Amino acid sequence: MALTATALGLLLLPLSAAPATAAPTGCWANDGVWFPYATAYCSGGTGSYQVWAACKQNFWPYDGKFVESDWKPAGSHQTAWVWCPVGYRVVNYGIGVRS
């Protein structure tokens, strides 16, 4: 009986294994230094990517905003751009990826 259960487990193993996932590769992000924008680029892989930015208002009440770009296909040679609203600056930024 134990041998049958082991053989059954080995037969089912490939059916229950999770599929391989891939993601964008060769990614970088940058902000506009003196300008309120951020960019991201991924040179290869599969899936898609976007750039996000946390923006802070330059004057009272120093409100915060979170902005995201649209999704770009990995390896498409497209740069993702996002701009903070007028009167805001980028305080943090990064890349969002999905397979």
All heavy atoms as an XYZ file, in Angstrom:
751
protein
N       0.824     -1.198      0.000
C       0.000      0.000      0.000
C       0.868      1.262      0.000
O       0.557      2.215     -0.684
C      -0.924     -0.042      1.222
C      -1.842      1.128      1.315
S      -3.048      1.020     -0.005
C      -4.183      2.208      0.522
N       1.964      1.253      0.770
C       2.829      2.426      0.845
C       3.486      2.699     -0.501
O       3.649      3.849     -0.899
C       3.885      2.243      1.921
N       3.850      1.662     -1.211
C       4.474      1.834     -2.514
C       3.496      2.449     -3.506
O       3.850      3.319     -4.288
C       4.975      0.480     -3.031
C       5.676      0.524     -4.391
C       6.899      1.431     -4.318
C       6.075     -0.859     -4.834
N       2.231      2.054     -3.432
C       1.213      2.607     -4.329
C       1.001      4.090     -4.039
O       0.897      4.893     -4.951
C      -0.113      1.845     -4.167
O       0.138      0.458     -4.358
C      -1.140      2.320     -5.147
N       0.962      4.469     -2.781
C       0.777      5.879     -2.420
C       1.969      6.711     -2.880
O       1.803      7.833     -3.366
C       0.582      6.015     -0.912
N       3.173      6.176     -2.748
C       4.366      6.896     -3.201
C       4.348      7.065     -4.715
O       4.637      8.141     -5.238
C       5.636      6.151     -2.767
O       5.615      5.991     -1.355
C       6.877      6.900     -3.183
N       3.992      6.010     -5.428
C       3.929      6.082     -6.888
C       2.874      7.088     -7.324
O       3.089      7.877     -8.244
C       3.635      4.719     -7.466
N       1.728      7.111     -6.643
C       0.674      8.064     -6.959
C       1.149      9.495     -6.698
O       0.906     10.391     -7.504
C      -0.588      7.756     -6.145
C      -1.783      8.666     -6.400
C      -2.221      8.568     -7.858
C      -2.925      8.318     -5.483
N       1.860      9.696     -5.598
C       2.393     11.028     -5.279
C       3.373     11.509     -6.332
O       3.375     12.671     -6.710
N       4.231     10.620     -6.839
C       5.177     10.997     -7.881
C       4.475     11.330     -9.190
O       4.901     12.202     -9.938
C       6.198      9.882     -8.098
C       7.207      9.694     -6.966
C       8.083      8.480     -7.239
C       8.055     10.937     -6.794
N       3.380     10.641     -9.472
C       2.635     10.921    -10.691
C       1.920     12.276    -10.612
O       1.789     12.970    -11.609
C       1.620      9.814    -10.969
C       2.205      8.468    -11.407
C       1.089      7.426    -11.505
C       2.924      8.611    -12.737
N       1.461     12.630     -9.434
C       0.719     13.885     -9.274
C       1.634     15.092     -9.109
O       1.204     16.215     -9.312
C      -0.219     13.790     -8.069
C      -1.366     12.805     -8.208
C      -2.185     12.783     -6.926
C      -2.244     13.152     -9.393
N       2.882     14.892     -8.773
C       3.792     16.009     -8.520
C       3.887     16.980     -9.689
O       3.709     18.177     -9.508
C       5.182     15.484     -8.133
C       6.213     16.561     -7.805
C       5.757     17.371     -6.601
C       7.554     15.924     -7.559
N       4.102     16.530    -10.916
C       4.182     17.490    -12.014
C       2.874     18.245    -12.256
O       2.877     19.355    -12.718
C       4.541     16.633    -13.229
C       5.146     15.405    -12.657
C       4.478     15.196    -11.331
N       1.747     17.641    -11.926
C       0.458     18.295    -12.134
C       0.202     19.390    -11.117
O      -0.522     20.338    -11.395
C      -0.670     17.268    -12.079
C      -0.606     16.165    -13.140
C      -1.723     15.160    -12.916
C      -0.685     16.764    -14.531
N       0.796     19.291     -9.937
C       0.519     20.270     -8.900
C       1.630     21.308     -8.753
O       1.521     22.203     -7.939
C       0.297     19.561     -7.559
O       1.481     18.874     -7.181
N       2.685     21.210     -9.530
C       3.776     22.184     -9.437
C       3.304     23.529     -9.971
O       2.542     23.609    -10.928
C       4.981     21.699    -10.232
N       3.753     24.590     -9.342
C       3.373     25.941     -9.767
C       4.039     26.264    -11.097
O       5.169     25.867    -11.343
C       3.805     26.946     -8.697
N       3.348     26.991    -11.952
C       3.957     27.363    -13.224
C       5.097     28.356    -13.012
O       5.093     29.126    -12.057
C       2.806     28.013    -13.998
C       1.852     28.464    -12.959
C       1.997     27.490    -11.817
N       6.061     28.330    -13.895
C       7.185     29.274    -13.801
C       6.687     30.680    -14.116
O       5.859     30.875    -14.988
C       8.277     28.870    -14.783
N       7.183     31.647    -13.372
C       6.806     33.033    -13.623
C       8.040     33.802    -14.060
O       9.159     33.478    -13.676
C       6.208     33.697    -12.370
O       7.172     33.649    -11.333
C       4.937     32.990    -11.937
N       7.830     34.776    -14.867
C       8.923     35.626    -15.330
C       8.519     37.076    -15.100
O       7.348     37.386    -14.939
C       9.198     35.370    -16.796
N       9.484     37.925    -15.090
C       9.224     39.335    -14.836
C      10.161     40.171    -15.701
O      11.113     39.647    -16.283
C       9.444     39.640    -13.353
N       9.905     41.461    -15.772
C      10.817     42.339    -16.508
C      12.228     42.294    -15.915
O      12.404     42.087    -14.720
C      10.194     43.722    -16.317
C       8.749     43.454    -16.071
C       8.722     42.174    -15.298
N      13.226     42.474    -16.773
C      14.628     42.469    -16.338
C      15.322     43.724    -16.853
O      14.823     44.409    -17.741
C      15.365     41.238    -16.890
O      15.282     41.247    -18.317
C      14.765     39.944    -16.352
N      16.497     43.994    -16.307
C      17.275     45.149    -16.728
C      16.565     46.462    -16.459
O      16.609     47.377    -17.280
N      15.929     46.567    -15.306
C      15.114     47.750    -14.999
C      15.898     48.808    -14.232
O      16.778     48.488    -13.443
C      13.903     47.350    -14.171
S      12.802     46.181    -14.982
N      15.555     50.048    -14.476
C      16.081     51.175    -13.720
C      15.012     52.250    -13.600
O      14.085     52.303    -14.396
C      17.350     51.753    -14.348
C      17.204     52.196    -15.776
C      17.559     51.485    -16.877
C      16.666     53.429    -16.256
N      17.269     52.209    -18.018
C      16.723     53.399    -17.665
C      16.132     54.554    -15.644
C      16.262     54.456    -18.456
C      15.684     55.600    -16.431
C      15.754     55.546    -17.814
N      15.149     53.079    -12.593
C      14.238     54.210    -12.393
C      15.068     55.443    -12.056
O      16.172     55.334    -11.527
C      13.252     53.912    -11.272
N      14.516     56.604    -12.375
C      15.222     57.860    -12.156
C      14.194     58.951    -11.904
O      13.080     58.880    -12.402
C      16.064     58.185    -13.396
C      17.114     59.235    -13.131
O      17.344     59.623    -11.995
N      17.738     59.703    -14.187
N      14.587     59.955    -11.136
C      13.699     61.104    -10.975
C      14.279     62.289    -11.740
O      15.391     62.234    -12.249
C      13.449     61.442     -9.511
C      14.655     62.020     -8.803
O      15.774     61.893     -9.323
O      14.474     62.601     -7.726
N      13.512     63.352    -11.833
C      13.915     64.499    -12.630
C      14.813     65.483    -11.922
O      15.014     66.586    -12.419
N      15.368     65.136    -10.771
C      16.242     65.967     -9.948
C      15.559     67.296     -9.630
O      14.966     67.437     -8.584
C      17.632     66.162    -10.589
C      18.537     66.959     -9.660
C      18.267     64.831    -10.923
N      15.609     68.275    -10.513
C      14.999     69.583    -10.250
C      13.586     69.693    -10.807
O      12.921     70.708    -10.631
C      15.853     70.702    -10.844
C      17.205     70.766    -10.213
C      18.391     70.391    -10.786
C      17.527     71.172     -8.895
N      19.413     70.551     -9.901
C      18.911     71.034     -8.722
C      16.780     71.634     -7.820
C      19.563     71.344     -7.542
C      17.431     71.953     -6.638
C      18.797     71.806     -6.509
N      13.112     68.655    -11.489
C      11.786     68.683    -12.095
C      10.920     67.588    -11.484
O      11.424     66.536    -11.103
C      11.893     68.505    -13.613
C      12.698     69.594    -14.255
C      14.040     69.396    -14.548
C      12.121     70.817    -14.533
C      14.792     70.396    -15.128
C      12.869     71.833    -15.110
C      14.204     71.633    -15.407
N       9.605     67.815    -11.401
C       8.730     66.885    -10.661
C       8.258     65.685    -11.473
O       7.068     65.495    -11.696
C       7.566     67.785    -10.262
C       7.470     68.766    -11.383
C       8.894     69.019    -11.810
N       9.182     64.855    -11.934
C       8.787     63.655    -12.669
C       9.701     62.496    -12.298
O      10.759     62.666    -11.706
C       8.809     63.884    -14.180
C      10.187     64.047    -14.772
C      10.939     62.946    -15.153
C      10.737     65.309    -14.956
C      12.205     63.089    -15.702
C      11.992     65.473    -15.509
C      12.721     64.357    -15.876
O      13.977     64.504    -16.414
N       9.272     61.292    -12.677
C      10.078     60.089    -12.509
C       9.906     59.236    -13.757
O       8.869     59.300    -14.425
C       9.650     59.310    -11.268
N      10.932     58.451    -14.080
C      10.893     57.580    -15.253
C      11.353     56.177    -14.870
O      12.065     55.997    -13.880
C      11.811     58.098    -16.379
O      13.151     58.146    -15.907
C      11.381     59.473    -16.856
N      10.952     55.198    -15.673
C      11.400     53.816    -15.485
C      11.547     53.169    -16.853
O      10.849     53.530    -17.810
C      10.413     53.025    -14.645
N      12.449     52.196    -16.929
C      12.719     51.481    -18.177
C      13.137     50.061    -17.835
O      13.908     49.851    -16.901
C      13.834     52.188    -18.948
C      14.210     51.525    -20.243
C      13.479     51.766    -21.391
C      15.289     50.657    -20.316
C      13.817     51.163    -22.595
C      15.638     50.046    -21.518
C      14.892     50.302    -22.645
O      15.225     49.700    -23.824
N      12.625     49.086    -18.573
C      13.040     47.692    -18.433
C      13.427     47.184    -19.814
O      12.622     47.212    -20.745
C      11.923     46.827    -17.847
S      11.556     47.207    -16.119
N      14.659     46.711    -19.951
C      15.193     46.363    -21.262
C      14.812     44.966    -21.750
O      14.944     44.676    -22.929
C      16.717     46.480    -21.247
O      17.267     45.596    -20.291
N      14.356     44.085    -20.877
C      14.045     42.728    -21.312
C      13.084     42.021    -20.393
O      12.454     42.630    -19.539
N      12.995     40.726    -20.571
C      12.099     39.908    -19.769
C      10.704     39.862    -20.361
O      10.480     40.241    -21.509
N       9.779     39.401    -19.559
C       8.377     39.339    -19.974
C       7.543     40.099    -18.961
O       8.023     40.492    -17.911
C       7.892     37.880    -20.055
O       8.031     37.285    -18.756
C       8.670     37.077    -21.072
N       6.300     40.292    -19.273
C       5.419     41.026    -18.383
C       5.450     42.509    -18.701
O       5.726     42.922    -19.825
N       5.169     43.320    -17.704
C       5.122     44.762    -17.906
C       5.614     45.491    -16.664
O       5.786     44.900    -15.607
C       3.703     45.191    -18.277
O       2.773     44.698    -17.348
N       5.819     46.791    -16.808
C       6.345     47.617    -15.720
C       5.726     49.002    -15.769
O       5.152     49.415    -16.778
C       7.870     47.721    -15.804
C       8.355     48.386    -17.072
C       8.653     49.736    -17.091
C       8.501     47.660    -18.245
C       9.075     50.352    -18.259
C       8.932     48.261    -19.405
C       9.221     49.609    -19.413
O       9.640     50.218    -20.555
N       5.826     49.707    -14.667
C       5.365     51.085    -14.557
C       6.270     51.817    -13.577
O       7.021     51.187    -12.829
C       3.911     51.147    -14.086
C       3.730     50.732    -12.666
C       2.328     50.951    -12.111
O       2.063     50.523    -11.024
N       1.436     51.586    -12.826
N       6.201     53.116    -13.552
C       6.912     53.908    -12.560
C       5.867     54.533    -11.643
O       4.756     54.846    -12.066
C       7.812     54.990    -13.219
C       6.999     56.007    -13.983
C       8.692     55.675    -12.185
N       6.203     54.646    -10.369
C       5.338     55.325     -9.406
C       6.156     56.390     -8.688
O       7.387     56.311     -8.652
C       4.730     54.341     -8.399
C       5.731     53.548     -7.615
C       6.176     52.295     -7.899
C       6.432     53.962     -6.438
N       7.108     51.901     -6.973
C       7.282     52.907     -6.061
C       6.425     55.111     -5.670
C       8.121     52.968     -4.950
C       7.259     55.180     -4.552
C       8.084     54.119     -4.200
N       5.476     57.373     -8.141
C       6.156     58.432     -7.395
C       5.280     58.897     -6.242
O       4.060     58.994     -6.374
C       6.490     59.609     -8.305
N       5.929     59.163     -5.127
C       5.289     59.818     -3.991
C       5.667     61.295     -4.091
O       6.849     61.628     -4.149
C       5.773     59.216     -2.680
N       4.672     62.138     -4.159
C       4.894     63.570     -4.363
C       4.477     64.342     -3.113
O       3.528     63.969     -2.436
C       4.070     64.067     -5.546
S       4.338     63.133     -7.062
N       5.190     65.405     -2.821
C       4.909     66.240     -1.649
C       4.744     67.678     -2.113
O       5.535     68.181     -2.917
C       6.068     66.138     -0.660
C       5.800     66.740      0.677
C       4.969     65.808      1.508
C       4.956     66.284      2.942
N       4.029     65.530      3.723
N       3.719     68.341     -1.591
C       3.460     69.736     -1.933
C       4.567     70.616     -1.363
O       5.045     70.387     -0.253
C       2.101     70.140     -1.372
C       1.517     71.379     -1.943
C       0.075     71.577     -1.495
O      -0.356     71.027     -0.482
N      -0.664     72.359     -2.258
N       4.978     71.625     -2.126
C       6.079     72.500     -1.722
C       5.689     73.580     -0.716
O       6.548     74.315     -0.253
C       6.682     73.188     -2.954
C       7.380     72.207     -3.864
O       7.964     71.236     -3.405
N       7.309     72.457     -5.156
N       4.427     73.718     -0.417
C       3.954     74.779      0.472
C       2.833     74.243      1.355
O       2.307     73.160      1.102
C       3.485     75.996     -0.348
C       2.583     75.627     -1.494
C       1.220     75.453     -1.301
C       3.106     75.415     -2.758
C       0.395     75.095     -2.351
C       2.281     75.051     -3.815
C       0.932     74.892     -3.612
N       2.480     74.993      2.390
C       1.430     74.562      3.304
C       0.151     74.331      2.537
O      -0.157     75.121      1.656
C       1.228     75.633      4.396
C       0.385     75.144      5.522
C       0.804     74.471      6.613
C      -1.017     75.296      5.634
N      -0.255     74.164      7.405
C      -1.401     74.666      6.819
C      -2.008     75.867      4.853
C      -2.708     74.607      7.250
C      -3.309     75.811      5.277
C      -3.653     75.182      6.466
N      -0.574     73.260      2.730
C      -0.535     72.306      3.836
C       0.380     71.099      3.601
O       0.250     70.086      4.298
C      -1.978     71.864      3.966
C      -2.508     71.907      2.572
C      -1.785     73.046      1.918
N       1.323     71.150      2.671
C       2.299     70.079      2.416
C       1.616     68.736      2.181
O       1.993     67.712      2.723
C       3.320     69.988      3.550
C       4.014     71.284      3.798
C       3.727     72.046      4.932
C       4.939     71.773      2.895
C       4.361     73.259      5.143
C       5.568     72.999      3.106
C       5.269     73.731      4.226
O       5.889     74.929      4.432
N       0.604     68.785      1.350
C      -0.171     67.596      1.008
C       0.689     66.571      0.262
O       1.667     66.930     -0.396
C      -1.352     68.028      0.123
C      -2.369     66.926     -0.088
O      -2.465     66.030      0.776
O      -3.065     66.963     -1.116
N       0.353     65.301      0.352
C       1.058     64.249     -0.367
C       0.164     63.614     -1.419
O      -1.046     63.512     -1.240
N       0.749     63.221     -2.530
C       0.027     62.535     -3.608
C       0.849     61.338     -4.062
O       2.071     61.373     -4.052
C      -0.181     63.447     -4.821
C      -0.966     64.696     -4.568
C      -2.439     64.429     -4.601
C      -3.173     65.750     -4.438
N      -4.540     65.573     -4.078
N       0.154     60.285     -4.481
C       0.796     59.106     -5.053
C       0.333     59.001     -6.493
O      -0.865     58.995     -6.770
C       0.394     57.845     -4.266
C       1.066     56.600     -4.761
C       2.362     56.309     -4.387
C       0.401     55.720     -5.593
C       2.998     55.155     -4.841
C       1.013     54.569     -6.050
C       2.315     54.291     -5.670
N       1.293     58.944     -7.429
C       0.949     58.884     -8.851
C       1.632     57.681     -9.499
O       2.714     57.277     -9.078
C       1.342     60.190     -9.579
C       0.472     61.346     -9.125
C       2.800     60.526     -9.372
N       0.972     57.101    -10.498
C       1.494     55.940    -11.218
C       1.358     56.175    -12.720
O       0.398     56.780    -13.173
C       0.699     54.685    -10.877
C       0.735     54.278     -9.431
C      -0.216     53.136     -9.157
O      -1.435     53.380     -9.102
O       0.261     52.004     -9.027
N       2.307     55.632    -13.470
C       2.223     55.705    -14.929
C       1.377     54.551    -15.443
O       0.977     53.663    -14.690
C       3.621     55.634    -15.546
O       4.141     54.319    -15.416
N       1.168     54.545    -16.755
C       0.525     53.397    -17.374
C       1.551     52.261    -17.490
O       2.744     52.470    -17.327
C      -0.049     53.768    -18.743
C       0.985     54.385    -19.669
O       1.982     54.935    -19.167
O       0.807     54.315    -20.892
N       1.078     51.051    -17.756
C       1.945     49.881    -17.861
C       2.571     49.821    -19.247
O       1.902     50.044    -20.256
C       1.153     48.611    -17.580
C       0.718     48.512    -16.159
C      -0.475     48.909    -15.635
C       1.477     48.000    -15.070
N      -0.502     48.676    -14.288
C       0.681     48.118    -13.908
C       2.752     47.461    -14.950
C       1.120     47.705    -12.665
C       3.182     47.049    -13.694
C       2.377     47.165    -12.578
N       3.860     49.505    -19.290
C       4.606     49.347    -20.545
C       5.055     47.894    -20.671
O       5.461     47.286    -19.673
C       5.847     50.245    -20.564
C       5.557     51.716    -20.356
C       4.874     52.304    -21.554
C       4.694     53.798    -21.376
N       3.926     54.381    -22.451
N       5.032     47.312    -21.868
C       5.515     45.939    -22.042
C       7.035     45.867    -21.869
O       7.755     46.730    -22.372
C       5.137     45.590    -23.486
C       4.213     46.665    -23.951
C       4.444     47.854    -23.093
N       7.502     44.870    -21.151
C       8.949     44.691    -20.956
C       9.616     44.456    -22.306
O       9.072     43.781    -23.169
C       9.211     43.515    -20.026
N      10.780     45.041    -22.490
C      11.525     44.874    -23.719
C      10.986     45.671    -24.891
O      11.413     45.475    -26.023
N      10.053     46.580    -24.648
C       9.421     47.338    -25.734
C      10.197     48.603    -26.106
O       9.798     49.306    -27.019
C       8.003     47.737    -25.334
O       8.040     48.643    -24.242
N      11.264     48.893    -25.393
C      12.058     50.110    -25.601
C      11.245     51.368    -25.343
O      11.493     52.406    -25.948
C      12.676     50.136    -27.005
C      13.507     48.924    -27.308
N      14.709     48.678    -26.683
C      13.286     47.872    -28.122
C      15.196     47.538    -27.120
N      14.348     47.026    -27.995
N      10.253     51.257    -24.446
C       9.443     52.406    -24.061
C       9.812     52.820    -22.638
O      10.003     51.979    -21.771
C       7.965     52.073    -24.114
C       7.458     51.715    -25.490
C       5.984     51.358    -25.455
O       5.269     51.695    -24.522
N       5.525     50.660    -26.474
N       9.880     54.114    -22.403
C      10.126     54.640    -21.064
C       8.794     55.026    -20.436
O       7.979     55.695    -21.068
C      11.052     55.870    -21.119
O      12.286     55.477    -21.734
C      11.333     56.415    -19.736
N       8.573     54.588    -19.203
C       7.373     54.973    -18.462
C       7.655     56.300    -17.757
O       8.699     56.454    -17.117
C       7.018     53.897    -17.445
N       6.754     57.250    -17.890
C       6.893     58.576    -17.279
C       5.721     58.839    -16.349
O       4.596     58.440    -16.628
C       6.856     59.666    -18.353
C       8.045     59.739    -19.232
C       8.369     58.898    -20.259
C       9.082     60.715    -19.181
N       9.536     59.292    -20.851
C       9.989     60.418    -20.209
C       9.321     61.824    -18.373
C      11.126     61.178    -20.447
C      10.440     62.586    -18.617
C      11.329     62.259    -19.638
N       5.993     59.568    -15.273
C       4.926     60.045    -14.395
C       5.329     61.430    -13.881
O       6.506     61.687    -13.614
C       4.651     59.051    -13.238
C       5.790     58.981    -12.255
C       3.367     59.376    -12.529
N       4.361     62.316    -13.812
C       4.594     63.687    -13.344
C       3.818     63.938    -12.061
O       2.671     63.518    -11.925
C       4.128     64.696    -14.394
C       5.029     64.766    -15.580
C       5.022     63.953    -16.667
C       6.094     65.695    -15.780
N       6.003     64.308    -17.541
C       6.680     65.389    -17.022
C       6.608     66.754    -15.037
C       7.751     66.101    -17.534
C       7.664     67.465    -15.553
C       8.235     67.146    -16.781
N       4.433     64.653    -11.138
C       3.724     65.116     -9.948
C       2.853     66.305    -10.347
O       3.165     67.004    -11.320
C       4.705     65.562     -8.867
S       5.646     64.213     -8.132
N       1.785     66.569     -9.584
C       0.975     67.753     -9.875
C       1.798     69.043     -9.733
O       2.837     69.055     -9.071
C      -0.124     67.700     -8.813
C      -0.146     66.282     -8.336
C       1.251     65.777     -8.493
N       1.321     70.118    -10.334
C       1.991     71.418    -10.240
C       2.103     71.819     -8.771
O       1.158     71.676     -7.998
C       1.199     72.483    -11.028
C       1.782     73.869    -10.811
C       1.181     72.131    -12.492
N       3.273     72.283     -8.371
C       3.498     72.690     -6.985
C       3.968     71.563     -6.075
O       4.097     71.757     -4.875
N       4.226     70.387     -6.642
C       4.678     69.225     -5.868
C       6.069     68.827     -6.350
O       6.488     69.181     -7.444
C       3.740     68.035     -6.069
C       2.417     68.149     -5.375
C       1.454     69.051     -5.805
C       2.109     67.338     -4.294
C       0.228     69.148     -5.176
C       0.890     67.418     -3.653
C      -0.046     68.329     -4.100
O      -1.256     68.413     -3.470
N       6.773     68.051     -5.521
C       8.078     67.513     -5.884
C       8.105     66.022     -5.574
O       7.335     65.524     -4.753
C       9.194     68.230     -5.129
C       9.094     68.097     -3.632
C      10.125     68.964     -2.903
N       9.767     69.148     -1.525
C      10.015     68.279     -0.553
N      10.645     67.165     -0.826
N       9.646     68.522      0.678
N       8.990     65.299     -6.231
C       9.131     63.854     -6.007
C       9.945     63.643     -4.731
O      11.033     64.182     -4.583
C       9.850     63.180     -7.195
C      10.107     61.709     -6.904
C       9.045     63.342     -8.469
N       9.418     62.873     -3.799
C      10.154     62.534     -2.570
C      10.571     61.074     -2.543
O      11.466     60.696     -1.801
C       9.354     62.895     -1.290
C       9.217     64.395     -1.161
C       8.012     62.212     -1.249
N       9.910     60.227     -3.351
C      10.266     58.821     -3.454
C       9.706     58.295     -4.777
O       8.686     58.781     -5.243
C       9.718     58.027     -2.281
C      10.391     56.689     -2.110
O      11.334     56.351     -2.802
N       9.898     55.896     -1.164
N      10.363     57.299     -5.362
C       9.906     56.728     -6.620
C      10.390     55.307     -6.749
O      11.304     54.880     -6.052
C      10.381     57.574     -7.815
C      11.884     57.660     -7.926
C      12.587     56.753     -8.715
C      12.601     58.626     -7.242
C      13.960     56.821     -8.814
C      13.965     58.700     -7.334
C      14.654     57.802     -8.122
O      16.017     57.870     -8.207
N       9.781     54.546     -7.645
C      10.192     53.163     -7.849
C       9.497     52.551     -9.044
O       8.765     53.225     -9.775
N       9.722     51.248     -9.227
C       9.186     50.516    -10.367
C       8.196     49.472     -9.873
O       8.499     48.724     -8.942
C      10.317     49.819    -11.153
C      11.322     50.829    -11.643
C       9.744     49.015    -12.310
C      12.537     50.199    -12.303
N       7.054     49.407    -10.524
C       6.101     48.334    -10.298
C       6.235     47.341    -11.442
O       6.332     47.749    -12.596
N       6.274     46.042    -11.143
C       6.388     45.017    -12.177
C       5.271     44.000    -12.026
O       4.756     43.786    -10.935
C       7.760     44.297    -12.153
C       8.878     45.270    -12.453
C       8.000     43.605    -10.832
N       4.891     43.406    -13.143
C       3.930     42.288    -13.113
C       4.280     41.321    -14.229
O       4.812     41.722    -15.266
C       2.491     42.785    -13.204
C       2.123     43.459    -14.488
C       0.686     43.932    -14.464
N       0.358     44.593    -15.721
C      -0.725     45.285    -15.920
N      -1.589     45.453    -14.938
N      -0.963     45.840    -17.082
N       4.009     40.064    -13.983
C       4.339     39.018    -14.963
C       3.244     38.903    -15.998
O       2.137     39.185    -15.778
C       4.485     37.668    -14.320
O       5.175     37.723    -13.122
